[in-house]
Amino acid sequence: LSENKSQLILQVSDDGKGFDLREVNKPSRGIGIKNIESRISLIKGVIKFDVAIGKGSSFIIAVPITNPSNH
């Protein structure tokens, strides 16, 4: 977990068996990834996936930091 002047950044990686992102995004596979993407978009964030079968998984989520004094 890190931050810069404009974003809070969460990076999660593993060296597991990985997965095929296209396969898990199929409607028949559930809504897990879609749910994560939807929740992140609600707070104006973005998510980047770096996944492949046999390679492990890496996710980077960046969310803008708002200044409370601007509200």
PDB file of N, CA, C, O and CB in Angstrom:
ATOM      1  N   LEU A   1       0.864  -1.161   0.000  1.00  0.00           N
ATOM      2  CA  LEU A   1       0.000   0.000   0.000  1.00  0.00           C
ATOM      3  C   LEU A   1       0.906   1.217   0.000  1.00  0.00           C
ATOM      4  O   LEU A   1       1.815   1.326   0.823  1.00  0.00           O
ATOM      5  CB  LEU A   1      -0.980   0.002   1.225  1.00  0.00           C
ATOM      6  N   SER A   2       0.656   2.123  -0.918  1.00  0.00           N
ATOM      7  CA  SER A   2       1.454   3.344  -0.998  1.00  0.00           C
ATOM      8  C   SER A   2       0.560   4.491  -1.446  1.00  0.00           C
ATOM      9  O   SER A   2      -0.601   4.300  -1.807  1.00  0.00           O
ATOM     10  CB  SER A   2       2.656   3.168  -1.971  1.00  0.00           C
ATOM     11  N   GLU A   3       1.128   5.671  -1.412  1.00  0.00           N
ATOM     12  CA  GLU A   3       0.388   6.840  -1.883  1.00  0.00           C
ATOM     13  C   GLU A   3       1.338   7.812  -2.534  1.00  0.00           C
ATOM     14  O   GLU A   3       2.537   7.822  -2.255  1.00  0.00           O
ATOM     15  CB  GLU A   3      -0.369   7.520  -0.733  1.00  0.00           C
ATOM     16  N   ASN A   4       0.787   8.627  -3.403  1.00  0.00           N
ATOM     17  CA  ASN A   4       1.507   9.768  -3.926  1.00  0.00           C
ATOM     18  C   ASN A   4       0.599  10.975  -3.728  1.00  0.00           C
ATOM     19  O   ASN A   4      -0.383  10.873  -2.993  1.00  0.00           O
ATOM     20  CB  ASN A   4       1.907   9.571  -5.440  1.00  0.00           C
ATOM     21  N   LYS A   5       0.877  12.077  -4.335  1.00  0.00           N
ATOM     22  CA  LYS A   5       0.085  13.287  -4.095  1.00  0.00           C
ATOM     23  C   LYS A   5      -1.376  13.153  -4.501  1.00  0.00           C
ATOM     24  O   LYS A   5      -2.237  13.839  -3.950  1.00  0.00           O
ATOM     25  CB  LYS A   5       0.692  14.439  -4.830  1.00  0.00           C
ATOM     26  N   SER A   6      -1.665  12.275  -5.460  1.00  0.00           N
ATOM     27  CA  SER A   6      -3.029  12.216  -5.975  1.00  0.00           C
ATOM     28  C   SER A   6      -3.713  10.855  -5.858  1.00  0.00           C
ATOM     29  O   SER A   6      -4.914  10.750  -6.109  1.00  0.00           O
ATOM     30  CB  SER A   6      -3.022  12.619  -7.388  1.00  0.00           C
ATOM     31  N   GLN A   7      -2.966   9.805  -5.479  1.00  0.00           N
ATOM     32  CA  GLN A   7      -3.561   8.473  -5.478  1.00  0.00           C
ATOM     33  C   GLN A   7      -3.120   7.631  -4.283  1.00  0.00           C
ATOM     34  O   GLN A   7      -2.024   7.786  -3.745  1.00  0.00           O
ATOM     35  CB  GLN A   7      -3.210   7.756  -6.757  1.00  0.00           C
ATOM     36  N   LEU A   8      -4.011   6.749  -3.900  1.00  0.00           N
ATOM     37  CA  LEU A   8      -3.713   5.671  -2.973  1.00  0.00           C
ATOM     38  C   LEU A   8      -3.591   4.424  -3.845  1.00  0.00           C
ATOM     39  O   LEU A   8      -4.481   4.132  -4.643  1.00  0.00           O
ATOM     40  CB  LEU A   8      -4.831   5.516  -1.834  1.00  0.00           C
ATOM     41  N   ILE A   9      -2.484   3.685  -3.693  1.00  0.00           N
ATOM     42  CA  ILE A   9      -2.210   2.565  -4.582  1.00  0.00           C
ATOM     43  C   ILE A   9      -2.042   1.282  -3.770  1.00  0.00           C
ATOM     44  O   ILE A   9      -1.250   1.225  -2.829  1.00  0.00           O
ATOM     45  CB  ILE A   9      -0.950   2.840  -5.432  1.00  0.00           C
ATOM     46  N   LEU A  10      -2.796   0.266  -4.148  1.00  0.00           N
ATOM     47  CA  LEU A  10      -2.701  -1.043  -3.527  1.00  0.00           C
ATOM     48  C   LEU A  10      -2.193  -2.014  -4.575  1.00  0.00           C
ATOM     49  O   LEU A  10      -2.780  -2.145  -5.649  1.00  0.00           O
ATOM     50  CB  LEU A  10      -4.072  -1.504  -2.940  1.00  0.00           C
ATOM     51  N   GLN A  11      -1.094  -2.699  -4.257  1.00  0.00           N
ATOM     52  CA  GLN A  11      -0.565  -3.710  -5.161  1.00  0.00           C
ATOM     53  C   GLN A  11      -0.495  -5.038  -4.429  1.00  0.00           C
ATOM     54  O   GLN A  11       0.065  -5.135  -3.337  1.00  0.00           O
ATOM     55  CB  GLN A  11       0.830  -3.304  -5.703  1.00  0.00           C
ATOM     56  N   VAL A  12      -1.072  -6.056  -5.045  1.00  0.00           N
ATOM     57  CA  VAL A  12      -1.085  -7.403  -4.476  1.00  0.00           C
ATOM     58  C   VAL A  12      -0.538  -8.355  -5.529  1.00  0.00           C
ATOM     59  O   VAL A  12      -0.990  -8.349  -6.674  1.00  0.00           O
ATOM     60  CB  VAL A  12      -2.531  -7.828  -4.020  1.00  0.00           C
ATOM     61  N   SER A  13       0.435  -9.173  -5.141  1.00  0.00           N
ATOM     62  CA  SER A  13       1.027 -10.140  -6.065  1.00  0.00           C
ATOM     63  C   SER A  13       1.190 -11.482  -5.374  1.00  0.00           C
ATOM     64  O   SER A  13       1.344 -11.564  -4.156  1.00  0.00           O
ATOM     65  CB  SER A  13       2.387  -9.638  -6.593  1.00  0.00           C
ATOM     66  N   ASP A  14       1.152 -12.527  -6.182  1.00  0.00           N
ATOM     67  CA  ASP A  14       1.468 -13.846  -5.653  1.00  0.00           C
ATOM     68  C   ASP A  14       2.210 -14.641  -6.727  1.00  0.00           C
ATOM     69  O   ASP A  14       2.249 -14.248  -7.892  1.00  0.00           O
ATOM     70  CB  ASP A  14       0.177 -14.592  -5.197  1.00  0.00           C
ATOM     71  N   ASP A  15       2.785 -15.745  -6.322  1.00  0.00           N
ATOM     72  CA  ASP A  15       3.486 -16.602  -7.272  1.00  0.00           C
ATOM     73  C   ASP A  15       2.754 -17.933  -7.432  1.00  0.00           C
ATOM     74  O   ASP A  15       3.367 -18.982  -7.631  1.00  0.00           O
ATOM     75  CB  ASP A  15       4.938 -16.841  -6.816  1.00  0.00           C
ATOM     76  N   GLY A  16       1.429 -17.859  -7.338  1.00  0.00           N
ATOM     77  CA  GLY A  16       0.580 -19.043  -7.441  1.00  0.00           C
ATOM     78  C   GLY A  16       0.435 -19.539  -8.865  1.00  0.00           C
ATOM     79  O   GLY A  16       1.249 -19.227  -9.734  1.00  0.00           O
ATOM     80  N   LYS A  17      -0.604 -20.308  -9.090  1.00  0.00           N
ATOM     81  CA  LYS A  17      -0.799 -20.922 -10.400  1.00  0.00           C
ATOM     82  C   LYS A  17      -1.384 -19.975 -11.432  1.00  0.00           C
ATOM     83  O   LYS A  17      -1.416 -20.308 -12.616  1.00  0.00           O
ATOM     84  CB  LYS A  17      -1.687 -22.112 -10.270  1.00  0.00           C
ATOM     85  N   GLY A  18      -1.849 -18.800 -11.014  1.00  0.00           N
ATOM     86  CA  GLY A  18      -2.410 -17.826 -11.941  1.00  0.00           C
ATOM     87  C   GLY A  18      -3.759 -18.263 -12.495  1.00  0.00           C
ATOM     88  O   GLY A  18      -4.312 -19.283 -12.083  1.00  0.00           O
ATOM     89  N   PHE A  19      -4.280 -17.478 -13.436  1.00  0.00           N
ATOM     90  CA  PHE A  19      -5.557 -17.809 -14.064  1.00  0.00           C
ATOM     91  C   PHE A  19      -5.697 -17.029 -15.360  1.00  0.00           C
ATOM     92  O   PHE A  19      -4.943 -16.092 -15.623  1.00  0.00           O
ATOM     93  CB  PHE A  19      -6.743 -17.505 -13.113  1.00  0.00           C
ATOM     94  N   ASP A  20      -6.662 -17.425 -16.157  1.00  0.00           N
ATOM     95  CA  ASP A  20      -6.962 -16.762 -17.419  1.00  0.00           C
ATOM     96  C   ASP A  20      -8.057 -15.732 -17.150  1.00  0.00           C
ATOM     97  O   ASP A  20      -9.195 -16.104 -16.866  1.00  0.00           O
ATOM     98  CB  ASP A  20      -7.401 -17.794 -18.524  1.00  0.00           C
ATOM     99  N   LEU A  21      -7.733 -14.456 -17.237  1.00  0.00           N
ATOM    100  CA  LEU A  21      -8.676 -13.384 -16.919  1.00  0.00           C
ATOM    101  C   LEU A  21      -9.908 -13.441 -17.821  1.00  0.00           C
ATOM    102  O   LEU A  21     -11.018 -13.187 -17.354  1.00  0.00           O
ATOM    103  CB  LEU A  21      -7.993 -12.021 -17.053  1.00  0.00           C
ATOM    104  N   ARG A  22      -9.739 -13.765 -19.089  1.00  0.00           N
ATOM    105  CA  ARG A  22     -10.900 -13.870 -19.997  1.00  0.00           C
ATOM    106  C   ARG A  22     -11.845 -14.976 -19.549  1.00  0.00           C
ATOM    107  O   ARG A  22     -13.064 -14.839 -19.645  1.00  0.00           O
ATOM    108  CB  ARG A  22     -10.436 -14.134 -21.446  1.00  0.00           C
ATOM    109  N   GLU A  23     -11.278 -16.061 -19.064  1.00  0.00           N
ATOM    110  CA  GLU A  23     -12.099 -17.193 -18.627  1.00  0.00           C
ATOM    111  C   GLU A  23     -12.915 -16.842 -17.385  1.00  0.00           C
ATOM    112  O   GLU A  23     -14.099 -17.171 -17.317  1.00  0.00           O
ATOM    113  CB  GLU A  23     -11.216 -18.412 -18.345  1.00  0.00           C
ATOM    114  N   VAL A  24     -12.305 -16.182 -16.404  1.00  0.00           N
ATOM    115  CA  VAL A  24     -13.047 -15.870 -15.176  1.00  0.00           C
ATOM    116  C   VAL A  24     -14.035 -14.733 -15.377  1.00  0.00           C
ATOM    117  O   VAL A  24     -14.917 -14.535 -14.540  1.00  0.00           O
ATOM    118  CB  VAL A  24     -12.084 -15.512 -14.058  1.00  0.00           C
ATOM    119  N   ASN A  25     -13.914 -13.989 -16.454  1.00  0.00           N
ATOM    120  CA  ASN A  25     -14.865 -12.913 -16.743  1.00  0.00           C
ATOM    121  C   ASN A  25     -16.103 -13.388 -17.496  1.00  0.00           C
ATOM    122  O   ASN A  25     -17.010 -12.595 -17.751  1.00  0.00           O
ATOM    123  CB  ASN A  25     -14.183 -11.836 -17.538  1.00  0.00           C
ATOM    124  N   LYS A  26     -16.153 -14.659 -17.854  1.00  0.00           N
ATOM    125  CA  LYS A  26     -17.335 -15.188 -18.533  1.00  0.00           C
ATOM    126  C   LYS A  26     -18.526 -15.158 -17.573  1.00  0.00           C
ATOM    127  O   LYS A  26     -18.367 -15.440 -16.386  1.00  0.00           O
ATOM    128  CB  LYS A  26     -17.080 -16.636 -19.050  1.00  0.00           C
ATOM    129  N   PRO A  27     -19.717 -14.819 -18.075  1.00  0.00           N
ATOM    130  CA  PRO A  27     -20.903 -14.740 -17.211  1.00  0.00           C
ATOM    131  C   PRO A  27     -21.177 -16.019 -16.419  1.00  0.00           C
ATOM    132  O   PRO A  27     -21.692 -15.955 -15.303  1.00  0.00           O
ATOM    133  CB  PRO A  27     -22.110 -14.412 -18.045  1.00  0.00           C
ATOM    134  N   SER A  28     -20.842 -17.160 -16.976  1.00  0.00           N
ATOM    135  CA  SER A  28     -21.110 -18.424 -16.292  1.00  0.00           C
ATOM    136  C   SER A  28     -20.178 -18.666 -15.102  1.00  0.00           C
ATOM    137  O   SER A  28     -20.403 -19.599 -14.331  1.00  0.00           O
ATOM    138  CB  SER A  28     -20.986 -19.568 -17.269  1.00  0.00           C
ATOM    139  N   ARG A  29     -19.148 -17.854 -14.940  1.00  0.00           N
ATOM    140  CA  ARG A  29     -18.156 -18.067 -13.884  1.00  0.00           C
ATOM    141  C   ARG A  29     -18.420 -17.248 -12.626  1.00  0.00           C
ATOM    142  O   ARG A  29     -17.642 -17.327 -11.676  1.00  0.00           O
ATOM    143  CB  ARG A  29     -16.789 -17.742 -14.404  1.00  0.00           C
ATOM    144  N   GLY A  30     -19.470 -16.484 -12.594  1.00  0.00           N
ATOM    145  CA  GLY A  30     -19.762 -15.691 -11.410  1.00  0.00           C
ATOM    146  C   GLY A  30     -19.450 -14.219 -11.631  1.00  0.00           C
ATOM    147  O   GLY A  30     -19.149 -13.788 -12.744  1.00  0.00           O
ATOM    148  N   ILE A  31     -19.530 -13.458 -10.544  1.00  0.00           N
ATOM    149  CA  ILE A  31     -19.387 -12.007 -10.675  1.00  0.00           C
ATOM    150  C   ILE A  31     -18.263 -11.434  -9.815  1.00  0.00           C
ATOM    151  O   ILE A  31     -18.222 -10.223  -9.599  1.00  0.00           O
ATOM    152  CB  ILE A  31     -20.683 -11.335 -10.313  1.00  0.00           C
ATOM    153  N   GLY A  32     -17.363 -12.260  -9.325  1.00  0.00           N
ATOM    154  CA  GLY A  32     -16.306 -11.803  -8.423  1.00  0.00           C
ATOM    155  C   GLY A  32     -15.478 -10.650  -8.966  1.00  0.00           C
ATOM    156  O   GLY A  32     -15.408  -9.589  -8.346  1.00  0.00           O
ATOM    157  N   ILE A  33     -14.849 -10.849 -10.121  1.00  0.00           N
ATOM    158  CA  ILE A  33     -14.001  -9.808 -10.722  1.00  0.00           C
ATOM    159  C   ILE A  33     -14.844  -8.605 -11.122  1.00  0.00           C
ATOM    160  O   ILE A  33     -14.446  -7.464 -10.886  1.00  0.00           O
ATOM    161  CB  ILE A  33     -13.243 -10.361 -11.954  1.00  0.00           C
ATOM    162  N   LYS A  34     -15.998  -8.844 -11.721  1.00  0.00           N
ATOM    163  CA  LYS A  34     -16.883  -7.736 -12.118  1.00  0.00           C
ATOM    164  C   LYS A  34     -17.304  -6.918 -10.896  1.00  0.00           C
ATOM    165  O   LYS A  34     -17.392  -5.693 -10.974  1.00  0.00           O
ATOM    166  CB  LYS A  34     -18.135  -8.276 -12.853  1.00  0.00           C
ATOM    167  N   ASN A  35     -17.562  -7.578  -9.785  1.00  0.00           N
ATOM    168  CA  ASN A  35     -17.950  -6.895  -8.559  1.00  0.00           C
ATOM    169  C   ASN A  35     -16.816  -5.998  -8.057  1.00  0.00           C
ATOM    170  O   ASN A  35     -17.055  -4.864  -7.641  1.00  0.00           O
ATOM    171  CB  ASN A  35     -18.342  -7.917  -7.480  1.00  0.00           C
ATOM    172  N   ILE A  36     -15.600  -6.502  -8.096  1.00  0.00           N
ATOM    173  CA  ILE A  36     -14.441  -5.705  -7.688  1.00  0.00           C
ATOM    174  C   ILE A  36     -14.299  -4.491  -8.593  1.00  0.00           C
ATOM    175  O   ILE A  36     -14.126  -3.372  -8.110  1.00  0.00           O
ATOM    176  CB  ILE A  36     -13.150  -6.554  -7.721  1.00  0.00           C
ATOM    177  N   GLU A  37     -14.371  -4.706  -9.906  1.00  0.00           N
ATOM    178  CA  GLU A  37     -14.248  -3.599 -10.863  1.00  0.00           C
ATOM    179  C   GLU A  37     -15.344  -2.553 -10.647  1.00  0.00           C
ATOM    180  O   GLU A  37     -15.080  -1.352 -10.716  1.00  0.00           O
ATOM    181  CB  GLU A  37     -14.308  -4.131 -12.305  1.00  0.00           C
ATOM    182  N   SER A  38     -16.548  -3.001 -10.392  1.00  0.00           N
ATOM    183  CA  SER A  38     -17.667  -2.093 -10.173  1.00  0.00           C
ATOM    184  C   SER A  38     -17.460  -1.237  -8.924  1.00  0.00           C
ATOM    185  O   SER A  38     -17.693  -0.029  -8.947  1.00  0.00           O
ATOM    186  CB  SER A  38     -18.966  -2.879 -10.057  1.00  0.00           C
ATOM    187  N   ARG A  39     -17.029  -1.860  -7.853  1.00  0.00           N
ATOM    188  CA  ARG A  39     -16.816  -1.120  -6.606  1.00  0.00           C
ATOM    189  C   ARG A  39     -15.689  -0.104  -6.738  1.00  0.00           C
ATOM    190  O   ARG A  39     -15.778   1.003  -6.207  1.00  0.00           O
ATOM    191  CB  ARG A  39     -16.509  -2.084  -5.465  1.00  0.00           C
ATOM    192  N   ILE A  40     -14.640  -0.480  -7.441  1.00  0.00           N
ATOM    193  CA  ILE A  40     -13.522   0.441  -7.648  1.00  0.00           C
ATOM    194  C   ILE A  40     -13.957   1.618  -8.508  1.00  0.00           C
ATOM    195  O   ILE A  40     -13.572   2.755  -8.236  1.00  0.00           O
ATOM    196  CB  ILE A  40     -12.331  -0.286  -8.301  1.00  0.00           C
ATOM    197  N   SER A  41     -14.753   1.365  -9.540  1.00  0.00           N
ATOM    198  CA  SER A  41     -15.199   2.462 -10.405  1.00  0.00           C
ATOM    199  C   SER A  41     -16.105   3.437  -9.661  1.00  0.00           C
ATOM    200  O   SER A  41     -16.131   4.626  -9.979  1.00  0.00           O
ATOM    201  CB  SER A  41     -15.929   1.909 -11.625  1.00  0.00           C
ATOM    202  N   LEU A  42     -16.849   2.943  -8.675  1.00  0.00           N
ATOM    203  CA  LEU A  42     -17.713   3.831  -7.884  1.00  0.00           C
ATOM    204  C   LEU A  42     -16.930   4.903  -7.144  1.00  0.00           C
ATOM    205  O   LEU A  42     -17.441   5.995  -6.896  1.00  0.00           O
ATOM    206  CB  LEU A  42     -18.516   3.023  -6.891  1.00  0.00           C
ATOM    207  N   ILE A  43     -15.695   4.588  -6.793  1.00  0.00           N
ATOM    208  CA  ILE A  43     -14.857   5.568  -6.088  1.00  0.00           C
ATOM    209  C   ILE A  43     -13.804   6.165  -7.027  1.00  0.00           C
ATOM    210  O   ILE A  43     -12.768   6.670  -6.595  1.00  0.00           O
ATOM    211  CB  ILE A  43     -14.168   4.910  -4.870  1.00  0.00           C
ATOM    212  N   LYS A  44     -14.108   6.090  -8.328  1.00  0.00           N
ATOM    213  CA  LYS A  44     -13.278   6.689  -9.386  1.00  0.00           C
ATOM    214  C   LYS A  44     -11.880   6.089  -9.466  1.00  0.00           C
ATOM    215  O   LYS A  44     -10.932   6.758  -9.876  1.00  0.00           O
ATOM    216  CB  LYS A  44     -13.164   8.176  -9.164  1.00  0.00           C
ATOM    217  N   GLY A  45     -11.759   4.829  -9.074  1.00  0.00           N
ATOM    218  CA  GLY A  45     -10.476   4.150  -9.131  1.00  0.00           C
ATOM    219  C   GLY A  45     -10.334   3.313 -10.386  1.00  0.00           C
ATOM    220  O   GLY A  45     -11.266   3.183 -11.179  1.00  0.00           O
ATOM    221  N   VAL A  46      -9.153   2.750 -10.550  1.00  0.00           N
ATOM    222  CA  VAL A  46      -8.879   1.853 -11.664  1.00  0.00           C
ATOM    223  C   VAL A  46      -8.156   0.619 -11.126  1.00  0.00           C
ATOM    224  O   VAL A  46      -7.481   0.672 -10.098  1.00  0.00           O
ATOM    225  CB  VAL A  46      -8.032   2.566 -12.769  1.00  0.00           C
ATOM    226  N   ILE A  47      -8.313  -0.482 -11.840  1.00  0.00           N
ATOM    227  CA  ILE A  47      -7.619  -1.710 -11.481  1.00  0.00           C
ATOM    228  C   ILE A  47      -6.919  -2.242 -12.716  1.00  0.00           C
ATOM    229  O   ILE A  47      -7.466  -2.222 -13.818  1.00  0.00           O
ATOM    230  CB  ILE A  47      -8.597  -2.764 -10.895  1.00  0.00           C
ATOM    231  N   LYS A  48      -5.708  -2.716 -12.515  1.00  0.00           N
ATOM    232  CA  LYS A  48      -4.934  -3.308 -13.598  1.00  0.00           C
ATOM    233  C   LYS A  48      -4.578  -4.732 -13.173  1.00  0.00           C
ATOM    234  O   LYS A  48      -4.066  -4.954 -12.076  1.00  0.00           O
ATOM    235  CB  LYS A  48      -3.640  -2.457 -13.924  1.00  0.00           C
ATOM    236  N   PHE A  49      -4.853  -5.681 -14.046  1.00  0.00           N
ATOM    237  CA  PHE A  49      -4.546  -7.077 -13.793  1.00  0.00           C
ATOM    238  C   PHE A  49      -3.329  -7.482 -14.615  1.00  0.00           C
ATOM    239  O   PHE A  49      -3.218  -7.120 -15.787  1.00  0.00           O
ATOM    240  CB  PHE A  49      -5.757  -7.977 -14.122  1.00  0.00           C
ATOM    241  N   ASP A  50      -2.432  -8.220 -14.011  1.00  0.00           N
ATOM    242  CA  ASP A  50      -1.336  -8.859 -14.731  1.00  0.00           C
ATOM    243  C   ASP A  50      -1.358 -10.314 -14.288  1.00  0.00           C
ATOM    244  O   ASP A  50      -0.722 -10.688 -13.303  1.00  0.00           O
ATOM    245  CB  ASP A  50       0.073  -8.160 -14.443  1.00  0.00           C
ATOM    246  N   VAL A  51      -2.096 -11.123 -15.026  1.00  0.00           N
ATOM    247  CA  VAL A  51      -2.308 -12.524 -14.641  1.00  0.00           C
ATOM    248  C   VAL A  51      -2.119 -13.423 -15.854  1.00  0.00           C
ATOM    249  O   VAL A  51      -2.374 -13.024 -16.990  1.00  0.00           O
ATOM    250  CB  VAL A  51      -3.723 -12.726 -14.033  1.00  0.00           C
ATOM    251  N   ALA A  52      -1.675 -14.625 -15.595  1.00  0.00           N
ATOM    252  CA  ALA A  52      -1.562 -15.638 -16.637  1.00  0.00           C
ATOM    253  C   ALA A  52      -1.433 -16.995 -15.965  1.00  0.00           C
ATOM    254  O   ALA A  52      -0.866 -17.111 -14.879  1.00  0.00           O
ATOM    255  CB  ALA A  52      -0.347 -15.356 -17.580  1.00  0.00           C
ATOM    256  N   ILE A  53      -1.953 -17.999 -16.607  1.00  0.00           N
ATOM    257  CA  ILE A  53      -1.858 -19.349 -16.066  1.00  0.00           C
ATOM    258  C   ILE A  53      -0.381 -19.728 -15.959  1.00  0.00           C
ATOM    259  O   ILE A  53       0.387 -19.564 -16.908  1.00  0.00           O
ATOM    260  CB  ILE A  53      -2.637 -20.369 -16.958  1.00  0.00           C
ATOM    261  N   GLY A  54      -0.002 -20.231 -14.800  1.00  0.00           N
ATOM    262  CA  GLY A  54       1.375 -20.640 -14.553  1.00  0.00           C
ATOM    263  C   GLY A  54       2.315 -19.508 -14.190  1.00  0.00           C
ATOM    264  O   GLY A  54       3.496 -19.753 -13.945  1.00  0.00           O
ATOM    265  N   LYS A  55       1.833 -18.284 -14.147  1.00  0.00           N
ATOM    266  CA  LYS A  55       2.688 -17.125 -13.906  1.00  0.00           C
ATOM    267  C   LYS A  55       2.413 -16.439 -12.574  1.00  0.00           C
ATOM    268  O   LYS A  55       3.219 -15.621 -12.130  1.00  0.00           O
ATOM    269  CB  LYS A  55       2.519 -16.136 -15.017  1.00  0.00           C
ATOM    270  N   GLY A  56       1.310 -16.750 -11.936  1.00  0.00           N
ATOM    271  CA  GLY A  56       0.932 -16.017 -10.735  1.00  0.00           C
ATOM    272  C   GLY A  56       0.004 -14.871 -11.095  1.00  0.00           C
ATOM    273  O   GLY A  56      -0.485 -14.771 -12.220  1.00  0.00           O
ATOM    274  N   SER A  57      -0.224 -14.019 -10.124  1.00  0.00           N
ATOM    275  CA  SER A  57      -1.171 -12.928 -10.314  1.00  0.00           C
ATOM    276  C   SER A  57      -0.642 -11.646  -9.694  1.00  0.00           C
ATOM    277  O   SER A  57       0.044 -11.669  -8.673  1.00  0.00           O
ATOM    278  CB  SER A  57      -2.529 -13.284  -9.713  1.00  0.00           C
ATOM    279  N   SER A  58      -0.971 -10.534 -10.324  1.00  0.00           N
ATOM    280  CA  SER A  58      -0.638  -9.223  -9.778  1.00  0.00           C
ATOM    281  C   SER A  58      -1.804  -8.289 -10.082  1.00  0.00           C
ATOM    282  O   SER A  58      -2.322  -8.260 -11.198  1.00  0.00           O
ATOM    283  CB  SER A  58       0.711  -8.671 -10.376  1.00  0.00           C
ATOM    284  N   PHE A  59      -2.203  -7.534  -9.077  1.00  0.00           N
ATOM    285  CA  PHE A  59      -3.288  -6.573  -9.214  1.00  0.00           C
ATOM    286  C   PHE A  59      -2.794  -5.238  -8.685  1.00  0.00           C
ATOM    287  O   PHE A  59      -2.164  -5.177  -7.629  1.00  0.00           O
ATOM    288  CB  PHE A  59      -4.575  -7.043  -8.456  1.00  0.00           C
ATOM    289  N   ILE A  60      -3.074  -4.189  -9.404  1.00  0.00           N
ATOM    290  CA  ILE A  60      -2.767  -2.838  -8.935  1.00  0.00           C
ATOM    291  C   ILE A  60      -4.061  -2.047  -8.965  1.00  0.00           C
ATOM    292  O   ILE A  60      -4.707  -1.923 -10.005  1.00  0.00           O
ATOM    293  CB  ILE A  60      -1.653  -2.149  -9.812  1.00  0.00           C
ATOM    294  N   ILE A  61      -4.428  -1.514  -7.813  1.00  0.00           N
ATOM    295  CA  ILE A  61      -5.622  -0.688  -7.696  1.00  0.00           C
ATOM    296  C   ILE A  61      -5.171   0.717  -7.318  1.00  0.00           C
ATOM    297  O   ILE A  61      -4.435   0.900  -6.349  1.00  0.00           O
ATOM    298  CB  ILE A  61      -6.630  -1.273  -6.639  1.00  0.00           C
ATOM    299  N   ALA A  62      -5.611   1.698  -8.079  1.00  0.00           N
ATOM    300  CA  ALA A  62      -5.290   3.102  -7.797  1.00  0.00           C
ATOM    301  C   ALA A  62      -6.591   3.865  -7.597  1.00  0.00           C
ATOM    302  O   ALA A  62      -7.498   3.806  -8.427  1.00  0.00           O
ATOM    303  CB  ALA A  62      -4.441   3.738  -8.952  1.00  0.00           C
ATOM    304  N   VAL A  63      -6.666   4.579  -6.486  1.00  0.00           N
ATOM    305  CA  VAL A  63      -7.858   5.339  -6.130  1.00  0.00           C
ATOM    306  C   VAL A  63      -7.435   6.785  -5.878  1.00  0.00           C
ATOM    307  O   VAL A  63      -6.471   7.029  -5.153  1.00  0.00           O
ATOM    308  CB  VAL A  63      -8.574   4.726  -4.872  1.00  0.00           C
ATOM    309  N   PRO A  64      -8.143   7.741  -6.467  1.00  0.00           N
ATOM    310  CA  PRO A  64      -7.767   9.136  -6.243  1.00  0.00           C
ATOM    311  C   PRO A  64      -7.973   9.541  -4.782  1.00  0.00           C
ATOM    312  O   PRO A  64      -8.932   9.135  -4.126  1.00  0.00           O
ATOM    313  CB  PRO A  64      -8.577  10.055  -7.162  1.00  0.00           C
ATOM    314  N   ILE A  65      -7.043  10.350  -4.309  1.00  0.00           N
ATOM    315  CA  ILE A  65      -7.157  10.909  -2.958  1.00  0.00           C
ATOM    316  C   ILE A  65      -7.861  12.247  -3.086  1.00  0.00           C
ATOM    317  O   ILE A  65      -7.472  13.103  -3.881  1.00  0.00           O
ATOM    318  CB  ILE A  65      -5.746  11.064  -2.263  1.00  0.00           C
ATOM    319  N   THR A  66      -8.900  12.407  -2.290  1.00  0.00           N
ATOM    320  CA  THR A  66      -9.598  13.693  -2.293  1.00  0.00           C
ATOM    321  C   THR A  66      -9.153  14.509  -1.086  1.00  0.00           C
ATOM    322  O   THR A  66      -8.852  13.957  -0.027  1.00  0.00           O
ATOM    323  CB  THR A  66     -11.141  13.492  -2.283  1.00  0.00           C
ATOM    324  N   ASN A  67      -9.117  15.768  -1.249  1.00  0.00           N
ATOM    325  CA  ASN A  67      -8.737  16.656  -0.169  1.00  0.00           C
ATOM    326  C   ASN A  67      -9.991  17.047   0.609  1.00  0.00           C
ATOM    327  O   ASN A  67     -10.873  17.697   0.048  1.00  0.00           O
ATOM    328  CB  ASN A  67      -7.999  17.912  -0.713  1.00  0.00           C
ATOM    329  N   PRO A  68     -10.099  16.668   1.894  1.00  0.00           N
ATOM    330  CA  PRO A  68     -11.315  16.967   2.664  1.00  0.00           C
ATOM    331  C   PRO A  68     -11.641  18.453   2.715  1.00  0.00           C
ATOM    332  O   PRO A  68     -12.803  18.817   2.892  1.00  0.00           O
ATOM    333  CB  PRO A  68     -11.172  16.444   4.069  1.00  0.00           C
ATOM    334  N   SER A  69     -10.654  19.309   2.567  1.00  0.00           N
ATOM    335  CA  SER A  69     -10.923  20.739   2.640  1.00  0.00           C
ATOM    336  C   SER A  69     -11.649  21.247   1.384  1.00  0.00           C
ATOM    337  O   SER A  69     -12.159  22.367   1.369  1.00  0.00           O
ATOM    338  CB  SER A  69      -9.615  21.504   2.834  1.00  0.00           C
ATOM    339  N   ASN A  70     -11.691  20.420   0.336  1.00  0.00           N
ATOM    340  CA  ASN A  70     -12.385  20.814  -0.897  1.00  0.00           C
ATOM    341  C   ASN A  70     -13.865  20.498  -0.853  1.00  0.00           C
ATOM    342  O   ASN A  70     -14.574  20.804  -1.812  1.00  0.00           O
ATOM    343  CB  ASN A  70     -11.762  20.127  -2.088  1.00  0.00           C
ATOM    344  N   HIS A  71     -14.368  19.893   0.230  1.00  0.00           N
ATOM    345  CA  HIS A  71     -15.781  19.511   0.306  1.00  0.00           C
ATOM    346  C   HIS A  71     -16.560  20.443   1.176  1.00  0.00           C
ATOM    347  O   HIS A  71     -17.766  20.264   1.347  1.00  0.00           O
ATOM    348  CB  HIS A  71     -15.927  18.109   0.819  1.00  0.00           C
TER     349      HIS A  71
END
